[in-house]
Amino acid sequence: MASQFKSLDLDDRFTLFKKGILTNRDMQVLISLYQPLIGATAFALLMTLWDTVEEVHQPLPHTTLITDLNIDINVFYQSRIKLEAVGLQKTYQRQNHDSAHRELIYELIPPVAPADFFKDDILALALYEAVGEQRFQHLASLFVYPRLSLSDDVKEVTKSFYDVFYTSLQQIPPVVQDAKHNVNQRQKAQQPHFSQTEMQTFNWAYFKQIVGRNNISSAEVDQHQAELFNLATFYELNETQLARLTAMTMNVNDGSIDMASLQRVVSHSYEHKSNQHHPQTLSAAPAITVSQALLQQVGFNETELSFLMNNLSLTPRSFLEQYRQLHNNFVSQTDIQTLSKLVTRHVLHDDIINVLVAYVLRDHRNLTSSVVDTVANEWLQQKITEPDQALMQIIKYQQTQRSHNYHPKRRIRTEKIPAWMQKDYQQKQLSTQEAAALAQKNQKLLHELGLQKDDQDDEHE
């Protein structure tokens, strides 16, 4: 941890963005539920960021925040990662190779609703451990609202939209249609896409039978089938394992699947298991042909080269885990989230994704979304379909960077030093005629400047 904050320089710049607004209700949730988890300093940092977000339109140095909070760089870093850990902030790094300092992007995220907080096993357990059982029960009761119970003699008289407003659906402006289309496109892009052949590799009948014991209907499973299958394939879960986790995170009130909670629990569970400190043997997968010369030209060392030559056919998750083990590092939550998003998009083959993972981790501590998305989008535009093509693209990029970093020797302008300033200068001896001419010239100059009176003036005096 200490080595990480040392890489954060006070002159590194940051830009702020917000994902939504912070309401009075959000403030109550932050104070009651989040502050016990993150502590007073991290909470002060969060409030400072939210107060500053409207004013920051250009990158600012971190000295601004650290001075305002009167903390050092270590405390700032520890506070920042607490905000990231509980989902109140996301951090991105802009790739700017021409600058001596990094530029970070901080995205502020409003807290989840109280009900979602307590349904999140990770957050709820952390709060319980932080405040104890009695305080936990009290906090939970603050956000439980009694349901409205109506007797038979009560009738609803709520007005509908068209009882109050008038609008014509037959004349929808193009801008409204465009907004609807853009939202739909973004939602579709976020959904995983699988073929029927791929989906049939999972025993859905058996899965539905298990979750059905917890009152989760087949229709509910069908609604989230693609997302469930994506979790199963990425984390290599069988039907029983996925069903158990689905039942753990379901909404018990209506029997619906809570995908957000399920994804968090699966991710945290995987991270915990993959980072347990026990010896593991790196397994070799069926080899995919890749050029050893290209791997060497990119700059992979002998250990990495041998690993890549034999393991590119692994699933991206397994490849990431074993590549981390190769360097005695652990798989971070950022790694998992970023890789999962990339795999879900289904825009690159698994072996290409594995090359991307190895390439990014050579120069970065984690698989950050900004870096991975930049590389993935570039390779997608270049129609990269083979590992060798990906390696050649990396080499091309490296050569471009080297040419950009080359600066020809600048011509240095030197001022000519006059002879009289030279160390060995000796004044030239004047002849009698030269001395008389120089004296006459000086007298004339003094007269023109009004500093010398002429002979006629002297006689009048």
WOMO-V857479 format. One record per backbone hydrogen bond with DSSP energy under -0.5 kcal/mol. CO is the residue of the C=O (numbers start at 1). NH is the residue of the N-H. If there is no record, write none. Layout:
co=CO nh=NH
co=CO nh=NH
//
This chain:
co=1 nh=4
co=1 nh=5
co=2 nh=6
co=3 nh=7
co=4 nh=7
co=5 nh=8
co=7 nh=9
co=9 nh=12
co=10 nh=62
co=10 nh=63
co=12 nh=62
co=13 nh=104
co=14 nh=60
co=15 nh=106
co=17 nh=108
co=18 nh=20
co=19 nh=110
co=21 nh=23
co=23 nh=27
co=24 nh=28
co=25 nh=29
co=26 nh=30
co=27 nh=31
co=28 nh=32
co=29 nh=33
co=29 nh=34
co=30 nh=35
co=34 nh=37
co=34 nh=38
co=35 nh=39
co=38 nh=42
co=39 nh=43
co=40 nh=44
co=41 nh=45
co=42 nh=46
co=43 nh=47
co=44 nh=48
co=45 nh=49
co=46 nh=50
co=47 nh=51
co=48 nh=52
co=49 nh=53
co=52 nh=55
co=52 nh=56
co=55 nh=57
co=60 nh=14
co=61 nh=64
co=62 nh=66
co=63 nh=67
co=64 nh=68
co=65 nh=69
co=66 nh=70
co=66 nh=71
co=72 nh=76
co=73 nh=77
co=74 nh=78
co=75 nh=79
co=76 nh=80
co=77 nh=81
co=78 nh=82
co=79 nh=83
co=80 nh=84
co=81 nh=85
co=82 nh=86
co=83 nh=88
co=83 nh=89
co=84 nh=87
co=88 nh=109
co=90 nh=107
co=92 nh=105
co=94 nh=96
co=94 nh=103
co=96 nh=99
co=102 nh=13
co=102 nh=104
co=103 nh=94
co=104 nh=15
co=104 nh=106
co=105 nh=92
co=105 nh=107
co=106 nh=17
co=106 nh=108
co=107 nh=90
co=108 nh=19
co=113 nh=117
co=114 nh=118
co=115 nh=119
co=116 nh=120
co=117 nh=120
co=119 nh=121
co=120 nh=124
co=121 nh=125
co=122 nh=126
co=123 nh=127
co=124 nh=128
co=125 nh=129
co=126 nh=130
co=127 nh=131
co=128 nh=132
co=132 nh=136
co=133 nh=137
co=134 nh=138
co=135 nh=139
co=136 nh=140
co=137 nh=141
co=138 nh=142
co=139 nh=143
co=140 nh=143
co=141 nh=144
co=143 nh=145
co=147 nh=149
co=148 nh=150
co=151 nh=154
co=160 nh=163
co=160 nh=164
co=161 nh=164
co=161 nh=165
co=167 nh=169
co=168 nh=171
co=169 nh=172
co=171 nh=173
co=173 nh=176
co=173 nh=177
co=174 nh=178
co=175 nh=179
co=176 nh=180
co=177 nh=181
co=178 nh=182
co=179 nh=183
co=180 nh=184
co=181 nh=185
co=182 nh=186
co=183 nh=187
co=184 nh=188
co=185 nh=189
co=186 nh=190
co=187 nh=191
co=188 nh=191
co=195 nh=199
co=196 nh=200
co=198 nh=201
co=199 nh=202
co=202 nh=204
co=203 nh=207
co=204 nh=208
co=205 nh=209
co=206 nh=210
co=207 nh=211
co=208 nh=212
co=209 nh=213
co=210 nh=213
co=211 nh=214
co=211 nh=216
co=212 nh=215
co=215 nh=217
co=217 nh=221
co=218 nh=222
co=219 nh=223
co=220 nh=224
co=221 nh=224
co=222 nh=225
co=224 nh=228
co=225 nh=229
co=226 nh=230
co=227 nh=231
co=228 nh=232
co=229 nh=233
co=230 nh=234
co=231 nh=235
co=232 nh=237
co=238 nh=242
co=239 nh=243
co=240 nh=244
co=241 nh=245
co=242 nh=246
co=243 nh=247
co=244 nh=248
co=245 nh=249
co=246 nh=250
co=247 nh=250
co=250 nh=252
co=251 nh=254
co=251 nh=255
co=251 nh=256
co=256 nh=251
co=257 nh=259
co=258 nh=262
co=259 nh=263
co=260 nh=264
co=261 nh=265
co=262 nh=266
co=263 nh=267
co=264 nh=268
co=265 nh=269
co=266 nh=270
co=267 nh=271
co=268 nh=272
co=269 nh=273
co=270 nh=274
co=271 nh=275
co=273 nh=276
co=276 nh=278
co=280 nh=282
co=291 nh=295
co=292 nh=296
co=293 nh=297
co=294 nh=298
co=295 nh=299
co=295 nh=300
co=301 nh=305
co=302 nh=306
co=303 nh=307
co=304 nh=308
co=305 nh=309
co=306 nh=310
co=307 nh=310
co=307 nh=311
co=308 nh=312
co=310 nh=285
co=311 nh=314
co=315 nh=319
co=316 nh=320
co=317 nh=321
co=318 nh=322
co=319 nh=323
co=320 nh=324
co=321 nh=325
co=322 nh=326
co=323 nh=327
co=324 nh=327
co=324 nh=329
co=325 nh=328
co=330 nh=332
co=332 nh=336
co=333 nh=337
co=334 nh=338
co=335 nh=339
co=336 nh=340
co=337 nh=341
co=338 nh=342
co=339 nh=343
co=340 nh=344
co=341 nh=345
co=342 nh=346
co=342 nh=347
co=343 nh=346
co=344 nh=193
co=349 nh=353
co=350 nh=354
co=351 nh=355
co=352 nh=356
co=353 nh=357
co=354 nh=358
co=355 nh=359
co=356 nh=360
co=357 nh=361
co=358 nh=362
co=359 nh=362
co=359 nh=363
co=360 nh=363
co=360 nh=364
co=366 nh=368
co=368 nh=372
co=369 nh=373
co=370 nh=374
co=371 nh=375
co=372 nh=376
co=373 nh=377
co=374 nh=378
co=375 nh=379
co=376 nh=380
co=377 nh=381
co=378 nh=382
co=379 nh=384
co=380 nh=383
co=386 nh=390
co=387 nh=391
co=388 nh=392
co=389 nh=393
co=390 nh=394
co=391 nh=395
co=392 nh=396
co=393 nh=397
co=394 nh=398
co=395 nh=399
co=396 nh=400
co=397 nh=401
co=398 nh=402
co=399 nh=403
co=400 nh=404
co=401 nh=405
co=402 nh=406
co=403 nh=406
co=410 nh=412
co=411 nh=413
co=418 nh=421
co=419 nh=422
co=422 nh=425
co=431 nh=435
co=432 nh=436
co=433 nh=437
co=434 nh=438
co=435 nh=439
co=436 nh=440
co=437 nh=441
co=438 nh=442
co=439 nh=443
co=440 nh=444
co=441 nh=445
co=442 nh=446
co=443 nh=447
co=444 nh=448
co=445 nh=449
co=446 nh=451
co=446 nh=452
co=447 nh=450
co=454 nh=458
co=455 nh=459
co=456 nh=460
co=457 nh=461
//
